[in-house]
Each structure stands twice: as C-alpha cells, then as structure tokens.
Amino acid sequence: YGPKGIRVNTVSPGPVRTGLWDRPGGYSEAIAREFDMETETAIEHFCRNVRLLPLGRIGQPEDVANMILLLASDVTGEITGADIPIVDSLKTS
C-alpha cells in the first residue's frame, strides 16, 4: 500500500497500567497476593525481576497513545512496516 501513500505500522505494548491493574480484584492485587508483598512493592518486583522490563516499570496509557500519535504524524512520514514495542520485556521465554 506504500505506493498509494498508505503507511502501516503497529504498536505492541507490554504491560500498561490501566483499570485492569488498579480496580478492586485487578492484576495489582493478584500480584501482591502472589508475592506476599505490599501492592507497589509487588508490582516493582514483577517489573524488575519477573518480566525484566527495561525501564523497571509498567507503562502508562499515555506512553502508548504518544507513540501512536508520533507514528501518525508527518514527522515519521517515511516509516512503514514497523512494529514498535512499548514497555516490552527483555525476557525471551
């Protein structure tokens, strides 16, 4: 579709701290129970030691939205066929 001026890119987020994490009974509570830690300590442990997230934190919805805005802008007008990982894991298995 490039010759028709259509660019196709994808954004592949890792864990993103949405309501699924923070609602009652959400991922945050489950992780805290699993590791028998306070919620934020358990999330930090999960990010750094389990998922091996490069930045050591869970992404925010704005992280994903900002990358989509960037890819949709004229600034990246020559990028097509790319997959952009956001807050992705270093873990390979």
DSSP file with accessible surface (Angstrom, degrees, kcal/mol):
  #  RESIDUE AA STRUCTURE BP1 BP2  ACC     N-H-->O    O-->H-N    N-H-->O    O-->H-N    TCO  KAPPA ALPHA  PHI   PSI    X-CA   Y-CA   Z-CA
    1    1 A Y    > >       0   0  187      0, 0.0     5,-2.1     0, 0.0     3,-1.1   0.000 360.0 360.0 360.0  -9.2    0.0    0.0    0.0
    2    2 A G  G > 5 +     0   0   44      1,-0.2     3,-2.6     3,-0.2     5,-0.0   0.906 360.0  57.1 -53.2 -46.6    3.0    2.3    0.2
    3    3 A P  G 3 5S+     0   0  137      0, 0.0    -1,-0.2     0, 0.0     0, 0.0   0.757 104.8  54.1 -60.1 -20.3    2.8    3.4   -3.4
    4    4 A K  G < 5S-     0   0  165     -3,-1.1    -2,-0.2     2,-0.2     3,-0.1   0.321 124.1-105.8 -92.4   5.7   -0.8    4.6   -2.6
    5    5 A G  T < 5S+     0   0   66     -3,-2.6     2,-0.6     1,-0.3    -3,-0.2   0.643  77.1 136.3  81.9  14.3    0.5    6.7    0.3
    6    6 A I      < -     0   0   83     -5,-2.1     2,-0.4     2,-0.0    -1,-0.3  -0.865  36.5-163.0-101.7 120.9   -0.7    4.3    2.9
    7    7 A R        -     0   0   78     -2,-0.6     2,-0.5    -3,-0.1    73,-0.1  -0.816   0.3-162.2-100.4 141.3    1.6    3.5    5.8
    8    8 A V        +     0   0   82     -2,-0.4    73,-3.2     2,-0.0    74,-0.4  -0.979  21.0 154.1-127.4 118.0    1.1    0.6    8.0
    9    9 A N        -     0   0   39     -2,-0.5     2,-0.3    72,-0.2    74,-0.2  -0.945  25.1-146.2-135.2 157.7    2.8    0.3   11.4
   10   10 A T  E     -a   83   0A  72     72,-2.7    74,-2.7    -2,-0.3     2,-0.5  -0.919   3.5-148.8-125.9 153.7    1.9   -1.5   14.6
   11   11 A V  E     -a   84   0A  34     -2,-0.3    72,-0.0    72,-0.2    53,-0.0  -0.990  10.9-167.2-119.6 125.9    2.4   -0.7   18.3
   12   12 A S  E     -a   85   0A  47     72,-2.6    74,-2.1    -2,-0.5     2,-0.2  -0.850  10.6-163.8-118.0  93.9    2.9   -3.6   20.6
   13   13 A P  E     -a   86   0A  64      0, 0.0    74,-0.2     0, 0.0     3,-0.1  -0.481   7.3-152.4 -78.0 147.1    2.6   -2.6   24.2
   14   14 A G        -     0   0   17     72,-2.8    74,-0.2     1,-0.3    73,-0.1   0.081  68.0 -19.1 -83.9-148.3    3.8   -4.7   27.1
   15   15 A P        -     0   0   14      0, 0.0    44,-1.9     0, 0.0     2,-0.4  -0.336  68.2-168.9 -61.8 132.6    2.0   -4.3   30.5
   16   16 A V  B     -b   59   0B  24     42,-0.2     2,-2.0    -3,-0.1    44,-0.2  -0.996  26.6-121.7-126.3 130.8    0.1   -1.0   30.6
   17   17 A R        +     0   0   43     42,-3.6     2,-0.1    -2,-0.4    41,-0.0  -0.459  56.8 143.7 -79.3  84.1   -1.3    0.3   33.9
   18   18 A T  S >> S-     0   0   54     -2,-2.0     3,-1.9    42,-0.1     4,-1.3  -0.376  71.7 -74.3-103.6-171.8   -4.9    0.6   33.1
   19   19 A G  H 3> S+     0   0   48      1,-0.3     4,-2.3     2,-0.2     7,-0.1   0.759 125.3  71.6 -59.1 -26.4   -8.0   -0.1   35.2
   20   20 A L  H 34 S+     0   0   75      1,-0.2     7,-2.3     2,-0.2    -1,-0.3   0.808 104.3  41.8 -60.7 -27.1   -7.4   -3.8   34.8
   21   21 A W  H <4 S+     0   0   16     -3,-1.9     7,-1.9     5,-0.3     8,-0.5   0.892 122.9  33.5 -82.0 -45.9   -4.4   -3.3   37.1
   22   22 A D  H  < S+     0   0   88     -4,-1.3    -2,-0.2     6,-0.1    -3,-0.2   0.553  88.6 102.5 -99.9  -7.6   -5.9   -1.0   39.7
   23   23 A R  S >< S-     0   0  131     -4,-2.3     3,-2.6    -5,-0.2     6,-0.3  -0.334  91.3 -78.8 -70.2 158.8   -9.5   -1.9   40.0
   24   24 A P  T 3  S+     0   0  117      0, 0.0    -1,-0.1     0, 0.0     3,-0.1  -0.360 124.3  15.8 -56.5 129.2  -10.6   -4.0   43.1
   25   25 A G  T 3  S+     0   0   48      1,-0.2    -2,-0.1    -3,-0.1    -3,-0.1   0.551 102.7 136.7  81.3   8.7   -9.6   -7.6   42.3
   26   26 A G  S <> S-     0   0    3     -3,-2.6     4,-2.0    -5,-0.1     3,-0.3   0.018  74.4 -79.4 -80.4-173.1   -7.3   -6.4   39.5
   27   27 A Y  H  > S+     0   0  118     -7,-2.3     4,-2.8     1,-0.2     5,-0.3   0.849 125.1  60.1 -56.8 -39.3   -3.8   -7.5   38.5
   28   28 A S  H  > S+     0   0    4     -7,-1.9     4,-2.3     1,-0.2    -1,-0.2   0.934 107.8  44.1 -58.6 -46.8   -2.2   -5.4   41.2
   29   29 A E  H  > S+     0   0   81     -8,-0.5     4,-2.4    -6,-0.3    -1,-0.2   0.905 113.3  51.4 -64.5 -40.6   -4.0   -7.2   44.0
   30   30 A A  H  X S+     0   0   38     -4,-2.0     4,-2.7     2,-0.2    -2,-0.2   0.914 111.1  47.2 -64.4 -41.5   -3.3  -10.6   42.4
   31   31 A I  H  X S+     0   0   13     -4,-2.8     4,-2.3     2,-0.2    -1,-0.2   0.910 110.2  53.0 -67.3 -40.2    0.4   -9.9   42.1
   32   32 A A  H  X>S+     0   0   13     -4,-2.3     5,-1.9    -5,-0.3     4,-0.8   0.922 112.6  44.9 -60.8 -43.0    0.6   -8.6   45.7
   33   33 A R  H ><5S+     0   0  168     -4,-2.4     3,-0.6     3,-0.2    -2,-0.2   0.925 110.9  53.7 -64.6 -45.2   -1.0  -11.8   46.9
   34   34 A E  H 3<5S+     0   0  141     -4,-2.7    -2,-0.2     1,-0.2    -1,-0.2   0.896 120.1  31.6 -59.0 -41.7    1.2  -14.0   44.7
   35   35 A F  H 3<5S-     0   0   46     -4,-2.3    -1,-0.2    -5,-0.1    -2,-0.2   0.427 103.4-127.4 -97.9   0.6    4.4  -12.4   46.0
   36   36 A D  T <<5 +     0   0  149     -4,-0.8     2,-0.3    -3,-0.6    -3,-0.2   0.939  68.2 121.3  51.7  53.7    3.1  -11.7   49.5
   37   37 A M  S   <S-     0   0   70     -5,-1.9    -1,-0.2    -6,-0.2    -2,-0.1  -0.902  73.9 -81.0-136.3 163.7    4.1   -8.1   49.3
   38   38 A E     >  -     0   0  155     -2,-0.3     4,-2.9    -3,-0.1     5,-0.2  -0.358  55.6-104.6 -60.1 153.3    2.6   -4.7   49.5
   39   39 A T  H  > S+     0   0   50      1,-0.2     4,-2.5     2,-0.2     5,-0.2   0.897 116.4  41.0 -54.6 -55.9    1.0   -3.8   46.2
   40   40 A E  H  > S+     0   0  107      1,-0.2     4,-2.3     2,-0.2    -1,-0.2   0.883 116.0  51.1 -66.3 -34.2    3.5   -1.3   44.9
   41   41 A T  H  > S+     0   0   81      2,-0.2     4,-2.5     1,-0.2    -1,-0.2   0.916 110.9  49.1 -65.9 -41.3    6.5   -3.4   46.1
   42   42 A A  H  X S+     0   0    0     -4,-2.9     4,-2.8     2,-0.2    -2,-0.2   0.903 110.4  50.3 -65.4 -39.9    5.0   -6.4   44.4
   43   43 A I  H  X S+     0   0    7     -4,-2.5     4,-2.7    -5,-0.2    -2,-0.2   0.927 110.7  49.2 -65.0 -42.6    4.5   -4.5   41.1
   44   44 A E  H  X S+     0   0  105     -4,-2.3     4,-2.8     2,-0.2     5,-0.3   0.935 112.2  48.6 -61.7 -43.2    8.1   -3.3   41.2
   45   45 A H  H  X>S+     0   0   54     -4,-2.5     4,-3.0     1,-0.2     5,-0.9   0.929 111.3  50.4 -60.6 -46.1    9.3   -6.8   41.9
   46   46 A F  I  X>S+     0   0   31     -4,-2.8     5,-3.1     3,-0.2     4,-1.1   0.930 114.3  44.3 -57.2 -46.2    7.1   -8.1   39.0
   47   47 A C  I  <5S+     0   0    1     -4,-2.7     6,-3.1     3,-0.2     9,-0.2   0.918 123.4  33.0 -66.7 -46.1    8.5   -5.5   36.6
   48   48 A R  I  <5S+     0   0  129     -4,-2.8    -2,-0.2     8,-0.3    -3,-0.2   0.858 132.6  22.5 -82.9 -36.8   12.2   -5.8   37.6
   49   49 A N  I  <5S+     0   0  104     -4,-3.0    -3,-0.2    -5,-0.3    -2,-0.1   0.676 128.6  33.1-110.7 -23.5   12.6   -9.5   38.4
   50   50 A V  I  <<S+     0   0   41     -4,-1.1    -3,-0.2    -5,-0.9    -4,-0.1   0.852 132.7  22.0 -98.9 -57.8    9.8  -11.4   36.7
   51   51 A R  S   <S-     0   0   76     -5,-3.1    40,-0.9    -6,-0.1    39,-0.7   0.660  89.5-142.5 -85.3 -16.3    9.1   -9.6   33.4
   52   52 A L        -     0   0   72     -6,-0.5    38,-1.3     1,-0.2    -4,-0.2   0.916  23.6-166.8  54.7  46.6   12.5   -7.9   33.3
   53   53 A L    >   -     0   0    7     -6,-3.1     3,-1.5    36,-0.2    -1,-0.2  -0.471  22.2-130.8 -67.6 130.4   11.0   -4.7   31.9
   54   54 A P  T 3  S+     0   0   76      0, 0.0    -1,-0.1     0, 0.0    35,-0.1   0.833 107.1  38.5 -54.5 -36.8   13.9   -2.5   30.6
   55   55 A L  T 3  S-     0   0  115      2,-0.3     3,-0.1    -8,-0.0    -7,-0.1   0.470 107.6-124.7 -93.2  -3.3   12.6    0.6   32.5
   56   56 A G  S <  S+     0   0    9     -3,-1.5     2,-0.3    -9,-0.2    -8,-0.3   0.744  77.7  85.3  69.6  24.2   11.6   -1.3   35.6
   57   57 A R  S    S-     0   0   98    -10,-0.2     2,-0.3   -11,-0.1    -2,-0.3  -0.978  81.2-102.6-149.7 162.0    8.0   -0.1   35.5
   58   58 A I        -     0   0    8     -2,-0.3   -42,-0.2     1,-0.1    29,-0.1  -0.657  46.7-112.2 -83.6 141.8    4.7   -0.7   33.9
   59   59 A G  B     -b   16   0B   0    -44,-1.9   -42,-3.6    -2,-0.3    -1,-0.1  -0.200  22.8-127.7 -69.5 165.0    3.8    1.6   31.1
   60   60 A Q    >>  -     0   0   79    -44,-0.2     3,-1.4     1,-0.1     4,-1.1  -0.817  24.5-112.1-108.5 153.8    1.0    4.2   31.2
   61   61 A P  H 3> S+     0   0   52      0, 0.0     4,-2.6     0, 0.0     3,-0.3   0.867 118.3  61.4 -53.4 -33.4   -1.7    4.5   28.6
   62   62 A E  H 3> S+     0   0  111      1,-0.2     4,-2.7     2,-0.2     5,-0.2   0.822  95.4  60.8 -64.6 -30.6   -0.2    7.9   27.6
   63   63 A D  H <> S+     0   0   45     -3,-1.4     4,-1.4     2,-0.2    -1,-0.2   0.929 110.5  40.2 -60.9 -44.0    3.0    6.0   26.6
   64   64 A V  H  X S+     0   0   25     -4,-1.1     4,-2.3    -3,-0.3    -2,-0.2   0.937 115.3  51.0 -70.8 -45.9    1.1    4.0   24.0
   65   65 A A  H  X S+     0   0   48     -4,-2.6     4,-2.7     1,-0.2     5,-0.2   0.905 108.1  53.2 -60.3 -40.6   -1.0    6.9   22.9
   66   66 A N  H  X S+     0   0   98     -4,-2.7     4,-2.4     1,-0.2    -1,-0.2   0.889 108.4  49.4 -64.6 -37.5    2.1    9.1   22.4
   67   67 A M  H  X S+     0   0   48     -4,-1.4     4,-2.8    -5,-0.2    -1,-0.2   0.916 110.8  50.1 -68.1 -39.2    3.7    6.5   20.2
   68   68 A I  H  X S+     0   0   88     -4,-2.3     4,-2.0     1,-0.2    -2,-0.2   0.936 111.2  49.1 -63.4 -43.9    0.6    6.2   18.1
   69   69 A L  H  X S+     0   0  116     -4,-2.7     4,-0.8     2,-0.2    -1,-0.2   0.908 111.2  50.1 -60.5 -42.1    0.4   10.0   17.7
   70   70 A L  H >< S+     0   0   76     -4,-2.4     3,-1.0     1,-0.2     6,-0.5   0.950 111.1  47.9 -61.9 -47.0    4.0   10.1   16.7
   71   71 A L  H 3< S+     0   0   15     -4,-2.8    -1,-0.2     1,-0.3    -2,-0.2   0.815 111.6  51.1 -64.9 -29.3    3.6    7.3   14.1
   72   72 A A  H 3< S+     0   0   72     -4,-2.0    -1,-0.3    -5,-0.2    -2,-0.2   0.624  97.3  91.1 -81.8 -11.1    0.5    9.1   12.7
   73   73 A S  S X< S-     0   0   36     -3,-1.0     3,-0.9    -4,-0.8    -3,-0.0  -0.298  88.2-114.0 -84.4 166.9    2.3   12.4   12.3
   74   74 A D  G >  S+     0   0  157      1,-0.2     3,-1.8     2,-0.2     4,-0.1   0.714 107.7  77.9 -69.5 -19.6    4.3   13.8    9.4
   75   75 A V  G 3  S+     0   0  125      1,-0.3    -1,-0.2    -5,-0.1     3,-0.2   0.847 102.8  36.6 -58.9 -33.8    7.4   13.5   11.5
   76   76 A T  G X  S+     0   0   13     -3,-0.9     3,-2.4    -6,-0.5    -1,-0.3  -0.027  78.1 133.9-108.8  31.7    7.5    9.8   10.8
   77   77 A G  T <  S+     0   0   31     -3,-1.8    -1,-0.2     1,-0.3    -2,-0.1   0.660  71.1  51.0 -59.3 -18.1    6.2   10.0    7.2
   78   78 A E  T 3  S+     0   0  186     -3,-0.2     2,-0.6    -4,-0.1    -1,-0.3   0.366  87.1 100.0-101.7   4.9    8.9    7.7    5.9
   79   79 A I    <   +     0   0   68     -3,-2.4     2,-0.3    -8,-0.1    -3,-0.1  -0.820  42.5 146.7 -95.8 123.9    8.2    4.9    8.5
   80   80 A T        +     0   0   77     -2,-0.6   -71,-0.2   -73,-0.1     3,-0.1  -0.987  54.9  29.6-150.6 149.4    6.1    2.0    7.3
   81   81 A G  S    S+     0   0   71    -73,-3.2     2,-0.3    -2,-0.3   -72,-0.2   0.689  85.6 136.5  77.2  19.4    6.1   -1.7    8.0
   82   82 A A        -     0   0   27    -74,-0.4   -72,-2.7     2,-0.0     2,-0.5  -0.742  44.7-154.7-103.1 146.6    7.4   -1.2   11.5
   83   83 A D  E     -a   10   0A  84     -2,-0.3   -72,-0.2   -74,-0.2    -3,-0.0  -0.988  14.2-159.0-114.5 121.7    6.4   -2.8   14.8
   84   84 A I  E     -a   11   0A  43    -74,-2.7   -72,-2.6    -2,-0.5     2,-0.3  -0.884   5.5-149.2-105.7 110.9    7.2   -0.6   17.8
   85   85 A P  E     -a   12   0A  68      0, 0.0     2,-0.5     0, 0.0     3,-0.1  -0.627  11.2-159.5 -76.9 137.4    7.4   -2.4   21.1
   86   86 A I  E    S-a   13   0A  17    -74,-2.1   -72,-2.8    -2,-0.3   -27,-0.1  -0.981  71.4 -15.0-119.9 126.1    6.4   -0.2   24.1
   87   87 A V  S    S+     0   0   22     -2,-0.5   -28,-0.2   -74,-0.2    -1,-0.2   0.926  95.0 174.8  49.6  48.5    7.5   -1.2   27.6
   88   88 A D        -     0   0   75    -74,-0.2     2,-0.2    -3,-0.1    -1,-0.1  -0.367  29.9-102.1 -85.4 166.4    8.4   -4.6   26.3
   89   89 A S        -     0   0   22    -36,-0.2   -36,-0.2     2,-0.1   -37,-0.2  -0.562   6.5-149.2 -88.8 148.1   10.0   -7.3   28.2
   90   90 A L  S    S+     0   0  116    -38,-1.3     2,-0.2   -39,-0.7   -38,-0.1   0.607  73.3 104.6 -82.5 -14.2   13.7   -8.4   27.9
   91   91 A K        -     0   0   97    -40,-0.9    -2,-0.1     1,-0.1   -41,-0.0  -0.455  54.3-166.7 -71.6 136.4   12.6  -11.9   28.7
   92   92 A T              0   0  143     -2,-0.2    -1,-0.1     0, 0.0    -2,-0.0   0.516 360.0 360.0-104.3  -6.5   12.6  -14.2   25.7
   93   93 A S              0   0  134      0, 0.0    -2,-0.0     0, 0.0     0, 0.0  -0.877 360.0 360.0-132.7 360.0   10.6  -17.1   27.0
